[in-house]
């Protein structure tokens, strides 16, 4: 059976492009906007790429719509080539995202409901990016300005509530010393550093109670950021899988439309 036969397929592409693909582009943009409103300036590294993908898909859909409407083989060729580049780009990014985020997980700590993270557990790409002095200086400045750590004592007014809290990876890694240091907590934002650390972990000596220091220079903080980035990348990668499937179907219909446009043109 020839699925590409009939001029009706051209009309099918006409409606498919204007409805499915443009709605899909809007959905991608909405997803990017959602990411930007749910994360601060430190933690929306993928927001602009997602918004850019949505904008590009929308522009390509316009070309496909015009090509189907005018039955222009040239426009449909341009549409298919651009859509092919988009598909390849999405596929490459998604595969790399799954590879990069394959490693790394939290470690449970006795008497605590949240996990702690270790930098060496994550992929070499994360290690390279987070150990880069320039990159970390920017991220650390953002984390200090976000004031997440200093707000912990307001969120959890007693030590009991703090120990029962489910801290985010960044709060667990950047706002407090690792549990193995053995520093007693005075409150959610302050630790008694007069005690000698029971661990040789260098993060124990790097931690300070000062609001602009905390554990921002610690590997545990970098690990918390790596875990956050891993989660963010995984969400985008899963979204891209669905996007890739839908665009592949649209690409197939576009190929059918181009063949019909070429056939109609040869008849005239």
C-alpha positions as CSV (number, residue, x, y, z in Angstrom):
1,X,0.0,0.0,0.0
2,X,1.3,3.4,-0.9
3,X,0.7,5.7,2.1
4,X,1.8,8.7,0.1
5,X,-0.7,8.5,-2.7
6,X,-3.5,11.0,-3.3
7,X,-3.7,14.7,-3.1
8,X,-5.6,14.3,0.2
9,X,-2.2,13.8,1.8
10,X,-1.2,17.3,0.9
11,X,-4.3,18.6,2.6
12,X,-3.5,16.3,5.5
13,X,-0.1,17.9,5.9
14,X,-1.7,21.4,5.6
15,X,-3.9,20.8,8.6
16,X,-1.2,18.7,10.4
17,X,1.4,21.5,10.1
18,X,-0.9,24.3,11.1
19,X,-2.4,22.4,14.1
20,X,-0.1,19.7,15.4
21,X,3.3,21.2,14.7
22,X,2.4,24.8,15.7
23,X,0.7,23.6,18.8
24,X,3.7,21.5,19.5
25,X,6.0,24.5,19.1
26,X,3.7,26.5,21.5
27,X,3.9,23.6,24.0
28,X,7.7,23.6,23.8
29,X,7.7,27.4,24.5
30,X,5.3,27.0,27.3
31,X,7.5,24.3,28.8
32,X,10.5,26.6,28.6
33,X,8.6,29.4,30.2
34,X,7.5,27.0,33.0
35,X,11.1,26.1,33.6
36,X,12.1,29.8,33.8
37,X,9.4,30.6,36.3
38,X,10.1,27.6,38.6
39,X,13.9,28.1,38.8
40,X,16.0,31.1,39.8
41,X,18.7,32.6,37.6
42,X,21.3,30.0,38.8
43,X,19.3,26.9,37.9
44,X,17.7,27.5,34.5
45,X,20.6,26.5,32.2
46,X,18.3,24.7,29.8
47,X,15.5,27.3,29.6
48,X,16.9,29.3,26.6
49,X,17.7,26.2,24.5
50,X,14.2,24.9,25.1
51,X,12.7,28.2,24.1
52,X,14.9,28.3,21.1
53,X,13.8,24.9,20.0
54,X,10.2,25.9,20.3
55,X,10.7,29.1,18.2
56,X,12.6,27.2,15.5
57,X,9.9,24.5,15.3
58,X,7.3,27.2,14.9
59,X,9.2,28.9,12.1
60,X,9.8,25.6,10.3
61,X,6.1,24.8,10.6
62,X,5.3,28.0,8.8
63,X,7.5,27.0,5.9
64,X,5.8,23.6,5.8
65,X,2.4,25.2,5.9
66,X,3.2,27.4,3.0
67,X,4.8,24.5,1.1
68,X,1.6,22.4,1.5
69,X,-0.7,25.3,0.8
70,X,1.0,26.2,-2.5
71,X,2.1,22.6,-3.2
72,X,5.6,24.0,-3.6
73,X,8.2,21.2,-3.9
74,X,11.0,23.7,-3.1
75,X,9.4,24.9,0.1
76,X,8.7,21.4,1.2
77,X,12.3,20.4,0.5
78,X,13.5,23.3,2.7
79,X,10.9,22.3,5.3
80,X,12.1,18.7,5.3
81,X,15.8,19.5,5.4
82,X,15.3,21.9,8.4
83,X,13.1,19.4,10.2
84,X,15.7,16.7,9.6
85,X,18.3,19.0,11.2
86,X,16.0,19.5,14.2
87,X,15.4,15.8,14.6
88,X,19.1,15.0,14.5
89,X,19.8,17.8,17.0
90,X,17.1,16.6,19.4
91,X,18.4,13.0,19.0
92,X,22.0,13.8,19.7
93,X,21.2,16.0,22.7
94,X,18.8,13.4,24.2
95,X,21.4,10.6,23.8
96,X,24.1,12.8,25.4
97,X,21.8,13.9,28.2
98,X,21.0,10.3,29.1
99,X,24.7,9.4,29.0
100,X,25.8,12.4,31.1
101,X,23.0,11.8,33.7
102,X,23.5,8.1,34.0
103,X,25.7,8.3,37.0
104,X,25.2,9.8,40.4
105,X,22.7,9.2,43.2
106,X,22.3,10.3,46.8
107,X,23.5,8.5,49.9
108,X,21.1,8.0,52.8
109,X,22.2,9.4,56.2
110,X,21.0,7.9,59.5
111,X,18.2,10.0,61.3
112,X,17.8,12.3,58.3
113,X,15.1,12.2,55.6
114,X,17.2,13.8,52.9
115,X,20.2,12.4,51.1
116,X,23.8,13.7,50.8
117,X,25.7,13.7,47.5
118,X,29.3,13.1,46.5
119,X,30.9,14.8,43.5
120,X,32.9,11.8,42.4
121,X,29.7,9.8,41.8
122,X,28.8,12.0,38.8
123,X,30.0,11.9,35.2
124,X,33.3,13.4,34.0
125,X,31.4,16.1,32.1
126,X,29.7,17.3,35.3
127,X,33.1,17.2,37.1
128,X,34.8,19.2,34.4
129,X,32.0,21.9,34.3
130,X,31.6,22.2,38.0
131,X,35.4,22.2,38.8
132,X,35.9,25.0,36.2
133,X,36.8,28.1,38.3
134,X,34.9,30.5,36.1
135,X,31.7,28.4,36.0
136,X,31.7,27.7,39.7
137,X,32.4,31.4,40.5
138,X,29.2,32.3,38.6
139,X,27.2,29.5,40.2
140,X,28.4,30.3,43.7
141,X,27.5,34.0,43.3
142,X,24.0,33.0,42.2
143,X,23.6,30.6,45.1
144,X,24.7,33.3,47.6
145,X,22.2,35.7,46.2
146,X,19.4,33.2,46.2
147,X,19.6,33.2,50.0
148,X,18.2,29.6,50.2
149,X,20.6,28.7,53.0
150,X,19.8,31.6,55.3
151,X,16.1,30.9,54.8
152,X,16.3,27.4,56.3
153,X,16.1,28.7,59.8
154,X,12.9,30.5,58.9
155,X,11.4,27.4,57.3
156,X,12.4,25.1,60.1
157,X,12.2,26.9,63.4
158,X,13.3,23.9,65.5
159,X,16.0,21.3,65.1
160,X,13.4,18.5,65.2
161,X,11.6,20.0,62.2
162,X,14.9,20.5,60.4
163,X,15.9,16.8,60.9
164,X,12.6,15.7,59.5
165,X,12.8,18.1,56.5
166,X,13.4,16.8,53.0
167,X,16.1,19.2,51.8
168,X,16.8,19.7,48.2
169,X,20.1,18.5,46.9
170,X,21.4,22.1,46.8
171,X,20.2,22.8,50.4
172,X,21.7,19.5,51.6
173,X,25.1,20.1,49.9
174,X,25.6,23.9,50.1
175,X,23.9,25.0,53.3
176,X,25.4,22.6,55.8
177,X,28.5,20.6,56.4
178,X,28.5,16.9,55.5
179,X,27.1,14.8,58.3
180,X,30.4,12.9,58.7
181,X,32.0,16.1,60.0
182,X,30.1,15.7,63.2
183,X,29.4,19.4,63.9
184,X,26.3,19.8,66.2
185,X,23.5,21.9,64.6
186,X,22.5,24.9,66.7
187,X,19.7,25.6,64.3
188,X,18.9,25.0,60.6
189,X,21.5,27.7,59.5
190,X,24.1,27.6,62.2
191,X,26.5,24.9,63.4
192,X,28.9,24.7,66.4
193,X,32.3,24.7,64.8
194,X,34.2,24.6,68.1
195,X,34.1,20.8,67.8
196,X,37.0,19.1,66.1
197,X,35.7,17.4,62.9
198,X,35.6,13.6,63.2
199,X,36.2,13.2,59.4
200,X,39.2,14.0,57.1
201,X,36.8,15.3,54.5
202,X,38.1,18.6,53.3
203,X,34.6,20.0,53.2
204,X,34.6,20.0,57.0
205,X,37.3,22.7,57.1
206,X,35.7,24.7,54.3
207,X,32.3,25.1,55.9
208,X,31.6,28.4,57.7
209,X,28.5,29.8,59.2
210,X,28.9,33.1,57.4
211,X,26.0,33.6,54.9
212,X,28.3,34.3,52.0
213,X,30.5,31.3,52.7
214,X,28.5,28.3,54.1
215,X,29.7,25.3,52.2
216,X,29.7,27.0,48.8
217,X,33.3,26.0,48.2
218,X,32.7,22.4,49.2
219,X,32.6,19.4,46.8
220,X,29.3,18.5,48.5
221,X,27.8,21.8,47.2
222,X,29.0,21.0,43.7
223,X,27.5,17.5,44.0
224,X,24.2,19.0,45.1
225,X,24.2,21.3,42.0
226,X,25.2,18.2,39.8
227,X,22.2,16.3,41.2
228,X,19.9,19.2,40.5
229,X,21.3,19.5,36.9
230,X,20.9,15.8,36.4
231,X,17.2,16.0,37.4
232,X,16.6,19.0,35.1
233,X,18.4,17.3,32.2
234,X,16.5,14.1,32.7
235,X,13.1,16.0,32.5
236,X,14.2,17.8,29.3
237,X,15.5,14.5,27.8
238,X,12.2,12.7,28.5
239,X,10.3,15.6,27.0
240,X,12.6,15.4,23.9
241,X,11.8,11.7,23.4
242,X,8.1,12.5,23.1
243,X,9.0,15.5,20.9
244,X,11.2,13.4,18.7
245,X,8.4,10.8,18.1
246,X,5.8,13.4,17.2
247,X,8.2,15.3,14.8
248,X,9.2,12.0,13.2
249,X,5.6,11.3,12.3
250,X,5.2,14.8,11.0
251,X,8.4,14.3,9.0
252,X,7.0,11.2,7.4
253,X,3.8,13.0,6.4
254,X,6.0,15.9,5.0
255,X,7.8,13.4,2.8
256,X,4.5,12.2,1.5
257,X,3.4,15.7,0.8
258,X,6.6,16.5,-1.1
259,X,6.2,13.5,-3.3
260,X,2.6,14.4,-4.1
261,X,3.6,18.0,-4.8
262,X,6.3,16.8,-7.2
263,X,3.9,14.4,-8.9
264,X,1.2,17.1,-9.3
265,X,3.8,19.5,-10.7
266,X,5.0,16.9,-13.3
267,X,1.4,16.3,-14.5
268,X,1.0,20.0,-15.2
